[in-house]
Structure formats: C-alpha cells, structure tokens
Amino acid sequence: MEFVRGYVNNSCSKMEPWQIVGITAATVLTGVWFWEFLFQEESLVTRGKKTVFKLARKIPAISQRIEREMKKVNEGFEQEVIHRNQGNPYITTLPEKGKHRKEIIQQVEQYLSFGDYDWKDGFVSGAVYNYNLDLIQLLTEVYGLASYTNPLHPDVFPGVCKMEAEVVRITANLFHGGPDSCGTMTTGGTESILMACKAYRDYARTERGVCYPEIVIPVTAHPAFSKAAAYFGLRVKHVPVDPDTKAVDIRAMRRAISRSTCMLVGSAPNYPYGTVDDIQAIAALGRQYNIPVHVDACLGGFVIAFMAKAGFDLPAFDFSVPGVTSISADTHKYGYAPKGSSIVLYSEPKFRHCQFYVSTDWPGGVYGSPNISGSRAGGIIAACWATMMYFGLEGYVDATKKIVETTRYIEKRLRTMDGLFVFGTPATSVLAVGSKVFHIYRLSDALCKRGWNLNPLQFPPGLHLCVTYMHTADGVADRFLSDVEEELAIILKDPSKPVEGKFAMYGMSHSIPDRSIVGDFTRFFLDSMYYTPAEEGVNM
C-alpha cells in the first residue's frame, strides 16, 4: 500500500488541483458506465447478438426479403381471421336506427357460432373450464342485476363491496391464510401478477431503499411477470429449471439473489408443463434473505386448493408455508366464474398497502384505487360470488377429483405410446408431451385437423393439454387418446417428414435466432384480432 500511495502521489505531484478533480470524476463516471454496461438485465452476448441482427436488417437485400416475408405473414393472419368469421360482412359504422332486441340477440348468437373448434364438448385445451347451462343461466341473471354497479363507489354500492370482501376472505381461508391475510379481486391472472410485482417494487423501495428492484423467476413463470417488469421498471432474472423435473433449480435461484431482489417466484403449477416448483425451498430462501415470496397459482389454484380433500397428495404450497407472502389464483379458471375475475392475496396488510394507488392532492378530491382499474364491473364480482355459492366446497372437491383423475389417466396412457414422452411429473390438471423421434408439431397439426385445439410449446418444442371439466365427460379422454394413437401410427411410418401447414411457421419461429422477427410476427397476429375491411361500413 505504501508503494501504491507513493506512486500515486508522485504521479499527481505536478498536476493542478483541477486536473486531479477532473481525472477523478472522469474515472468514477467511466467506471459506473462500464459497470452498468456489463451488468444489465441482458448479458453482453445477448445484446451483441441483437446489435448484429439489427445491423443485418439494414442491408437492403436482407431487409427486402424480411419485408416480403412479413407481408406474407400479415396477409396470412388476416385471411385466417376472415375464414374464422365465415366471410360475414363487417359493421364499421353505427346503424341509422337502433335495432330491435330480437335482431340483436340473433346477431350475437351468429357471432358466437363462428370458429372451427367444438369447445363445449372438450376439444380445446383450457380456455373454457366449465360449460353448465344451469350455472350460465344463474350468472346471466346475477350479472344483469349488478351490471351497472361499481365498487369504486362503496357508499353507493356497499353490497358489491361486501361480495368482493367475502370472495377474498373465502379464498384466503382456502389457502390457509392467517387472520392478517388479505387481498383484492382483479380482472385476471395477469393483473393479479402485476399487482404483486408493483407491491413488492414499492415495498423494496420504501422499506429497504432498493433503487432498482429485481424479480427472480423461473424460466417457466408466466410472461405476466416480464410484462410487469416492462410496465413498472423492474429488472428480471430468469432461473433455469431442472431438465428432468421441470421444477425451478433452487441452487440457481439462490445464486440469482442480490441485494436488489424484491421478490422470488414459484409456480403451482406452471403453465407449460403443469409441474409445481418447490415452494417450501423457495420460501426458505425468502426467509433466509428476507425477501417476499409469491406463489403463482393463477392457472391451477382452484384445483390444488381442493386436492387434499379430493384424496391427492401435494406438498404444501400456500400460506401454511412460512415465508410465502402472496398468492395469485384465478377464479375464472377452475373457480368456474365468468372471465374477468382473479384474486391476489397477501399474508399481511403492509404488502397490500403497497399495491394500492393513492393520490392526495388532486383538485377532484382524495383518490384511492386498490388495483389498476378505477371503475370496475360490479357484475363480474357478483357473478364470481354467485359461482362460489353455487359450487360450495363439495362441488369444488368433486370437480377437482374428476379433473385430476382424468389428467392422470391421460398421462398414464400417453407414457405408454411409442415416440412420445411426458415432460416432468405433472401435478394437477396440466401435462405436456414431446418427442425425440419426430417433430411434435406434426402431431399438433394432425390433431388440429381432427378438431382438437392444443397449445404448442417451444424451447424445446412440445404440446400442452390443460384438462378441464369438459374433458371429464364420458368418452372425451378416450377419444382424445384414440386420436393420438391413430395419428402417431401414421407419423411413425415416416418420422423424418417435416412439419407442414401453419405449424411449419410456428416451428420456423422457434428456430429463428433473431427474436425481434418473431416479435414482429406476434404483433401482426395481434393486429389481425382488430382486422376490419377498408371498404365502407355495412349498415344492417
């Protein structure tokens, strides 16, 4: 140290004070810039690849080819929308006079008949989790009664607020929440996840002084966490999963924790494979480092909550595990409520307080909002409450038993079929298959032509089936398995044959190294959802 001190002093002995200050400031600023450049959310290699791809797209020949392919993809999406809507004319201007009730109902029924998949009879993975005409009639009546209510005005609509509070408390009790547990309803799983991320961002800033909060999540965690990061200025650290179990690698999660970590995440189950992360191990990390732990049970929360009573073993995953501080669970999935309802729960009010938005200085008065929406649909809250009352504990347990038994029956049969393997060990109502013999998207294409709608996976390619109550009906599971066996027999006659049709494009997107191009494809797909023809609107 004496040598270093002497060397520095000698080097600076002939410098003016302003030069020393300037060099010191420049060195510090350069060091900070270099540190931030090296240690961003994305690695240097990933950013380097993106830069290379971005520059390559500026080369005219490459740019023109990409534009041609993009145009084809965009036109393909639009044609698919036109096909799904069966070529019916679009209404793009208001009718001169209002239509009669009967005509409107007929037109709505016509619109709802569009589409190629028989979702009411269980040919679709997830999407619709129950179809019960008696329940639909009840919920239609309930929603109608509450359709103009708004919990933003609790003094005007106290009954709706009471129903929301009861739904939250019922759900907290199902997940073994203590007397301090609390939460809110949201419009869906994405908003529930966004709210948890916002709460923990604010908690980390106010209670721990973290300037740039980070969330640590498995690669299998729902994209809503990355969406929350994009919205709320969070950094994301993705943790790999075990290649065999498909549960998050706890050692890798431990290594990903830093002083800036504001939350740890585990899925119960995850969407791609239906496997459950080791929530107890994640919660132990949370306790050790004093970091909140969120359990994403959006997909299967209203299955796992009833599995013990239905006779199935499952490791503890909820508030009964010390260290779990929040849970998200969708009532509009296996809770069988209408779309647009979910729950986010916290172990203590201090976390929920960080979820709330409060404005105290607006000329219009003090404003407070529990979640993203200001005005909210009281009809959805009432319909969710009514659904819970309709099923009761016995109804949910019975539905869970049927769904999990059906899932395990399908899994057992799939494991015996040549050319297929099941990812990990599915724990609830979701399973996924892949193949090392042929491209699995060929099976997806073949089943699609037989009327089945499954979800394709990537990295690695796979197919995902989310078993719903409709799949428990007599003969549905066996028909699915029979169709798989028959198509497998055909595929295995020529296993090296490439994928064709629309799944060829999905397979191509999986292999494209420049993910920005895949992003553009996705944006075109989203554009197509809002497609209307350019010609003048039809007045009908």
C-alpha positions in Angstrom: 0.0 0.0 0.0 2.9 2.4 0.8 4.3 1.7 -2.7 0.9 2.4 -4.3 0.4 5.5 -2.3 3.8 6.8 -3.1 3.3 6.1 -6.9 0.0 7.9 -7.0 1.3 10.9 -5.1 4.4 11.2 -7.3 2.3 10.9 -10.4 0.0 13.7 -9.3 2.7 15.9 -7.8 3.0 18.0 -11.0 -0.8 18.3 -11.6 -3.0 21.2 -10.9 -5.8 20.6 -8.4 -8.5 21.0 -11.1 -6.8 18.3 -13.1 -6.8 15.8 -10.2 -10.5 16.5 -9.6 -11.3 16.2 -13.3 -9.4 12.9 -13.7 -11.0 11.5 -10.6 -14.6 12.5 -11.7 -14.0 11.1 -15.2 -12.6 7.8 -13.8 -15.6 7.3 -11.5 -18.1 8.1 -14.2 -16.4 5.8 -16.7 -16.3 3.1 -14.1 -20.0 3.4 -13.3 -20.9 3.4 -17.0 -18.7 0.4 -17.6 -20.3 -1.5 -14.7 -23.8 -0.7 -15.9 -22.8 -1.7 -19.4 -21.6 -5.1 -18.3 -24.2 -5.9 -15.7 -27.5 -5.2 -17.4 -30.5 -7.5 -17.3 -29.4 -8.9 -20.6 -26.0 -10.4 -21.0 -23.3 -8.8 -23.1 -23.6 -11.7 -25.5 -27.3 -11.3 -25.9 -27.0 -7.6 -26.5 -24.2 -8.3 -29.0 -26.4 -10.7 -31.0 -29.3 -8.1 -31.0 -26.9 -5.5 -32.3 -25.7 -7.8 -35.1 -29.2 -8.7 -36.1 -30.3 -5.0 -36.1 -27.4 -4.1 -38.3 -28.0 -7.0 -40.6 -31.6 -5.9 -41.2 -30.2 -2.6 -42.6 -28.6 -4.5 -45.5 -31.0 -3.8 -48.4 -31.2 -7.5 -49.7 -31.9 -8.8 -46.2 -34.3 -6.0 -45.4 -36.3 -6.5 -48.6 -36.6 -10.3 -48.0 -37.7 -9.8 -44.5 -40.3 -7.3 -45.6 -41.7 -9.7 -48.2 -42.0 -12.5 -45.6 -43.6 -10.1 -43.1 -46.2 -9.1 -45.7 -47.0 -12.8 -46.4 -47.3 -13.5 -42.6 -49.6 -10.4 -42.1 -51.8 -11.4 -45.1 -52.0 -14.9 -43.7 -53.2 -13.8 -40.4 -55.8 -11.6 -42.0 -57.1 -14.4 -44.2 -57.3 -16.7 -41.1 -59.5 -14.1 -39.4 -61.7 -13.8 -42.4 -62.0 -17.6 -42.5 -62.9 -17.8 -38.8 -65.6 -15.2 -39.3 -67.0 -17.3 -42.2 -66.9 -14.4 -44.7 -69.7 -12.4 -43.0 -69.8 -8.7 -43.6 -68.4 -6.3 -41.0 -70.3 -3.5 -39.4 -68.0 -0.5 -39.2 -70.5 2.4 -38.9 -73.4 2.9 -36.5 -76.8 1.8 -37.8 -79.0 4.7 -38.7 -81.6 3.5 -36.2 -81.2 1.3 -33.2 -82.0 -2.4 -33.7 -84.7 -4.4 -32.0 -83.8 -6.8 -29.2 -84.6 -9.9 -31.2 -82.4 -8.9 -34.1 -79.5 -8.1 -31.8 -79.8 -11.4 -30.0 -79.9 -13.3 -33.3 -76.8 -11.5 -34.5 -74.9 -12.1 -31.2 -75.7 -15.8 -31.4 -74.5 -15.8 -35.0 -71.2 -14.2 -34.0 -70.7 -16.7 -31.2 -71.2 -19.6 -33.6 -68.0 -18.6 -35.5 -64.9 -20.8 -35.2 -63.7 -24.3 -36.0 -63.4 -25.8 -32.6 -66.1 -27.5 -30.5 -65.1 -26.1 -27.2 -68.3 -27.0 -25.5 -67.6 -30.7 -25.9 -64.0 -30.7 -24.6 -62.0 -30.4 -27.8 -60.0 -27.4 -26.5 -57.1 -27.2 -24.1 -58.1 -24.8 -21.3 -59.7 -21.5 -22.5 -63.1 -22.5 -21.1 -63.1 -24.5 -17.9 -66.7 -25.5 -17.5 -69.9 -25.3 -19.5 -73.0 -25.7 -17.4 -76.3 -24.3 -18.8 -77.8 -24.1 -15.3 -74.9 -22.1 -14.0 -74.8 -19.9 -17.1 -78.5 -19.0 -16.6 -77.9 -18.2 -13.0 -74.8 -16.0 -13.7 -76.6 -14.2 -16.6 -79.4 -13.2 -14.2 -76.9 -12.2 -11.4 -74.8 -10.2 -13.8 -77.9 -8.4 -15.1 -78.9 -7.4 -11.6 -75.4 -6.0 -10.8 -74.4 -4.9 -14.3 -74.4 -1.1 -13.5 -72.8 -1.3 -10.1 -69.2 -0.1 -9.5 -67.2 -0.8 -6.3 -65.3 2.5 -7.0 -68.3 4.0 -5.1 -68.6 1.9 -1.9 -71.1 4.3 -0.4 -73.4 3.9 -3.3 -72.9 0.1 -3.8 -71.9 -1.3 -0.4 -73.4 -4.7 -1.3 -71.0 -5.3 -4.2 -68.1 -4.3 -2.0 -69.3 -6.8 0.6 -69.4 -9.6 -2.0 -65.8 -8.8 -3.1 -64.6 -8.8 0.5 -66.3 -12.2 1.0 -64.7 -13.7 -2.1 -61.3 -12.5 -1.0 -61.8 -13.9 2.6 -63.1 -17.3 1.3 -60.1 -17.6 -1.0 -57.6 -16.6 1.7 -59.1 -19.3 4.0 -58.8 -21.9 1.2 -55.1 -21.1 1.0 -54.7 -21.2 4.8 -54.2 -17.5 5.3 -54.0 -16.3 8.9 -56.1 -13.5 10.5 -53.9 -10.8 8.9 -54.2 -12.3 5.4 -55.9 -10.0 2.8 -56.1 -9.3 -0.9 -58.2 -7.9 -3.7 -60.1 -9.1 -6.7 -58.6 -8.2 -10.2 -59.7 -8.7 -13.8 -57.5 -11.7 -14.4 -54.3 -13.5 -13.6 -52.1 -11.0 -15.4 -53.4 -8.1 -13.3 -53.0 -10.2 -10.1 -49.4 -10.8 -11.0 -48.8 -7.1 -12.0 -50.3 -6.0 -8.7 -48.0 -8.3 -6.7 -44.9 -7.1 -8.6 -46.0 -3.4 -8.1 -46.5 -4.1 -4.4 -43.1 -5.6 -3.9 -41.3 -3.0 -6.0 -42.8 -0.3 -3.8 -42.1 -2.2 -0.6 -38.4 -2.7 -1.6 -38.0 1.0 -2.4 -39.7 2.3 0.8 -38.6 -0.4 3.4 -35.2 -1.4 2.1 -34.1 1.5 0.0 -33.6 -0.5 -3.2 -33.3 1.8 -6.2 -33.5 -0.8 -9.0 -35.6 -3.7 -7.8 -35.2 -7.1 -9.4 -37.6 -10.1 -9.5 -36.2 -13.6 -9.6 -38.4 -16.0 -11.6 -38.2 -19.5 -13.2 -38.0 -19.5 -17.0 -41.4 -21.3 -16.9 -43.0 -18.4 -14.9 -45.9 -16.7 -16.7 -44.9 -13.8 -19.1 -47.1 -11.6 -16.9 -44.0 -11.2 -14.6 -41.9 -9.9 -17.5 -44.9 -7.7 -18.5 -45.0 -6.3 -15.0 -41.2 -5.6 -15.2 -41.7 -3.7 -18.5 -44.6 -1.7 -17.0 -43.1 -0.9 -13.6 -39.4 -0.5 -14.4 -38.2 -3.8 -12.8 -35.3 -6.0 -13.7 -35.9 -9.7 -14.3 -33.5 -12.6 -13.6 -34.7 -15.8 -15.2 -33.7 -19.0 -13.4 -33.4 -22.4 -15.3 -35.5 -25.4 -14.4 -34.3 -28.9 -13.7 -34.2 -30.7 -17.1 -36.0 -33.8 -15.7 -38.5 -32.5 -13.2 -39.1 -29.1 -14.9 -39.2 -27.5 -11.4 -37.1 -24.5 -10.8 -33.4 -25.1 -9.9 -33.2 -23.9 -6.3 -29.4 -23.6 -6.4 -29.6 -21.4 -9.4 -32.3 -19.3 -7.8 -30.0 -18.8 -4.7 -27.2 -17.6 -7.0 -29.6 -15.2 -8.7 -30.5 -13.4 -5.4 -28.8 -10.0 -4.9 -29.3 -7.0 -2.6 -31.7 -5.6 -5.2 -34.0 -8.7 -5.3 -37.5 -7.6 -4.3 -39.4 -10.9 -4.8 -38.9 -14.6 -5.5 -41.5 -16.5 -7.6 -42.6 -20.1 -7.8 -45.4 -21.6 -9.8 -48.1 -24.1 -8.6 -48.4 -25.3 -11.3 -46.5 -23.7 -14.2 -48.3 -23.2 -17.5 -46.0 -25.1 -19.9 -45.6 -28.4 -18.1 -48.1 -28.5 -15.2 -45.2 -29.2 -12.7 -45.0 -27.5 -9.3 -41.9 -25.6 -8.1 -40.5 -26.5 -4.7 -42.4 -23.8 -2.9 -41.0 -24.8 0.5 -37.4 -24.4 -0.7 -38.2 -21.1 -2.3 -39.9 -19.9 0.9 -36.8 -20.9 2.8 -34.7 -18.7 0.6 -37.2 -15.9 1.2 -36.9 -16.3 4.9 -33.1 -16.5 4.8 -32.6 -13.3 2.7 -35.8 -11.5 4.0 -37.3 -11.4 0.5 -41.1 -11.7 -0.2 -42.1 -14.9 -2.0 -45.0 -15.0 -4.5 -46.8 -18.3 -5.5 -48.4 -18.0 -8.9 -51.4 -20.3 -8.7 -53.3 -18.5 -11.3 -53.8 -21.5 -13.5 -54.4 -24.3 -11.0 -55.1 -22.5 -7.8 -58.7 -23.7 -7.6 -57.6 -27.3 -8.2 -54.6 -27.5 -5.8 -56.7 -25.9 -3.0 -59.0 -28.9 -3.0 -56.7 -31.7 -3.9 -56.1 -32.9 -0.3 -59.8 -33.1 0.3 -60.2 -34.9 -3.0 -57.7 -37.5 -1.9 -54.5 -36.5 -3.7 -51.1 -35.7 -2.1 -49.4 -32.5 -2.8 -46.5 -30.7 -1.0 -47.6 -27.6 0.9 -47.5 -24.5 -1.3 -49.7 -21.8 0.3 -49.7 -19.6 3.4 -49.2 -22.7 5.5 -45.6 -22.5 4.4 -43.6 -19.9 6.4 -42.1 -17.3 4.0 -44.9 -17.4 1.4 -46.2 -13.8 1.4 -48.5 -13.7 -1.6 -50.6 -15.9 -3.9 -52.4 -15.3 -7.1 -55.3 -17.6 -8.2 -57.8 -17.2 -11.0 -61.5 -17.6 -10.1 -62.3 -17.5 -13.8 -60.4 -20.7 -14.5 -61.1 -23.7 -12.2 -63.1 -21.4 -9.9 -65.6 -21.5 -12.9 -66.6 -17.9 -12.6 -67.1 -15.8 -15.8 -64.0 -14.4 -17.4 -62.6 -11.3 -15.8 -62.0 -12.3 -12.2 -58.9 -13.3 -10.2 -57.6 -12.9 -6.7 -54.3 -11.7 -5.4 -53.7 -12.4 -1.7 -51.1 -11.2 0.8 -50.0 -12.6 4.2 -50.1 -9.1 5.8 -51.8 -5.8 5.0 -48.4 -4.0 4.7 -47.9 -5.6 1.3 -51.4 -4.9 0.1 -50.9 -1.2 1.1 -48.0 -1.1 -1.4 -50.4 -2.4 -4.1 -52.8 0.5 -3.6 -52.5 3.7 -5.6 -53.3 6.9 -3.6 -53.4 10.5 -4.8 -53.9 13.1 -2.1 -53.5 16.4 -4.0 -55.9 16.1 -6.9 -58.4 19.0 -7.1 -61.2 16.4 -7.6 -60.5 15.1 -4.1 -58.5 12.3 -2.5 -58.4 9.4 -4.9 -57.6 5.8 -3.9 -57.7 2.7 -6.1 -56.9 -0.9 -4.9 -55.7 -2.1 -8.3 -55.1 -1.0 -11.9 -58.7 -0.2 -12.8 -60.6 2.7 -11.4 -64.1 1.8 -12.2 -64.7 -1.9 -12.1 -67.5 -4.2 -13.2 -69.6 -5.0 -10.2 -71.4 -7.6 -12.3 -68.3 -9.7 -12.5 -67.8 -9.5 -8.7 -71.4 -10.6 -8.1 -71.1 -13.4 -10.7 -67.9 -14.7 -9.1 -69.5 -14.6 -5.6 -72.6 -16.4 -7.0 -70.4 -19.1 -8.6 -68.7 -19.8 -5.3 -72.1 -20.1 -3.6 -73.4 -22.4 -6.4 -70.5 -24.9 -6.1 -69.7 -24.8 -2.5 -66.9 -26.9 -1.0 -68.4 -30.2 -2.0 -68.9 -29.1 -5.6 -65.3 -27.9 -6.0 -63.9 -31.0 -4.4 -65.9 -33.2 -6.7 -64.8 -31.3 -9.8 -61.2 -31.5 -8.7 -61.4 -35.2 -8.1 -62.8 -35.8 -11.6 -60.3 -33.4 -13.3 -57.2 -34.8 -11.6 -58.2 -38.4 -12.2 -58.8 -37.7 -15.8 -55.4 -35.9 -16.2 -53.6 -38.8 -14.6 -55.5 -41.3 -16.8 -54.4 -39.4 -19.9 -50.9 -39.1 -18.6 -50.6 -42.8 -17.9 -51.8 -43.7 -21.4 -49.6 -41.2 -23.1 -46.5 -42.5 -21.4 -47.1 -45.9 -23.0 -47.2 -44.6 -26.6 -44.2 -45.0 -28.8 -42.4 -41.9 -29.9 -43.8 -39.7 -27.1 -42.5 -38.6 -23.7 -44.2 -36.6 -20.9 -42.4 -33.5 -19.6 -41.6 -33.9 -15.9 -44.2 -35.1 -13.4 -47.5 -33.2 -13.9 -49.0 -32.4 -10.5 -52.5 -31.1 -11.2 -54.5 -30.7 -14.4 -51.9 -29.8 -17.0 -49.5 -32.0 -18.9 -47.2 -31.7 -21.8 -45.7 -34.1 -24.3 -42.7 -34.0 -26.7 -40.9 -36.4 -29.0 -37.3 -37.3 -29.7 -38.4 -39.3 -32.8 -40.4 -36.8 -34.9 -41.2 -33.1 -34.8 -44.0 -32.9 -32.2 -45.8 -30.1 -34.2 -46.7 -32.8 -36.8 -48.9 -34.4 -34.1 -50.3 -31.0 -33.2 -51.2 -30.4 -36.8 -52.8 -33.8 -37.2 -54.9 -33.4 -34.0 -55.9 -29.9 -35.2 -57.4 -31.4 -38.3 -59.4 -33.8 -36.1 -60.9 -30.9 -34.3 -58.5 -30.7 -31.3 -57.0 -27.4 -30.2 -53.8 -27.9 -28.1 -51.1 -25.3 -27.1 -47.7 -25.6 -28.8 -44.6 -25.1 -26.6 -41.1 -24.0 -27.5 -37.5 -24.4 -26.2 -38.0 -27.4 -26.5 -41.0 -28.0 -28.8 -43.9 -29.7 -27.1 -47.7 -29.8 -26.8 -49.6 -28.8 -23.7 -53.0 -30.1 -22.7 -54.9 -28.3 -19.9 -57.7 -30.7 -18.8 -61.0 -29.0 -17.9 -64.3 -30.2 -16.6 -65.5 -30.9 -20.1 -62.7 -33.5 -20.6 -64.2 -35.5 -17.7 -67.4 -36.2 -19.6 -67.8 -39.8 -20.7 -65.7 -40.7 -23.7 -63.9 -37.4 -24.2 -60.5 -38.5 -22.8 -60.7 -41.9 -24.6 -61.5 -40.2 -27.9 -58.5 -37.9 -27.5 -56.2 -40.8 -26.7 -57.5 -42.8 -29.6 -56.9 -39.9 -32.0 -53.4 -39.5 -30.7 -52.7 -43.2 -31.2 -54.0 -43.3 -34.7 -52.1 -40.2 -35.8 -48.9 -41.5 -34.1 -49.1 -44.7 -36.1 -49.3 -42.6 -39.3 -46.4 -40.2 -38.3 -44.1 -43.0 -37.2 -44.2 -44.5 -40.7 -42.2 -41.5 -41.8 -40.9 -39.8 -38.7 -38.4 -37.6 -40.6 -41.1 -35.8 -42.6 -41.0 -32.0 -42.0 -43.9 -30.1 -40.5 -46.4 -28.6 -42.9 -49.2 -26.1 -42.8 -49.5 -23.3 -40.2 -47.5 -25.3 -37.7 -44.5 -25.1 -40.0 -44.5 -21.4 -39.4 -44.6 -21.9 -35.6 -41.7 -24.4 -35.9 -39.8 -21.9 -38.1 -40.3 -19.2 -35.4 -38.9 -21.5 -32.8 -35.6 -21.8 -34.8 -35.2 -18.1 -35.8 -32.2 -16.7 -33.9 -33.3 -13.1 -34.4 -36.2 -13.0 -31.9 -37.2 -9.5 -32.9 -38.6 -11.0 -36.1 -40.7 -13.4 -34.1 -41.8 -10.4 -32.1 -42.9 -8.7 -35.3 -44.9 -11.9 -36.3 -46.6 -11.7 -32.9 -47.5 -8.0 -33.4 -49.1 -8.8 -36.8 -51.1 -11.6 -35.1 -52.3 -9.1 -32.5 -53.1 -6.6 -35.3 -55.2 -9.3 -37.0 -57.5 -9.5 -33.9 -58.7 -6.0 -34.8 -59.0 -6.5 -38.5 -61.8 -4.8 -40.3 -62.0 -4.3 -44.1 -61.1 -1.0 -45.6 -64.3 -0.6 -47.5 -67.3 1.5 -46.2 -69.1 0.0 -43.2 -72.2 -2.1 -43.7 -75.4 -0.8 -42.1 -77.5 -3.8 -41.2 
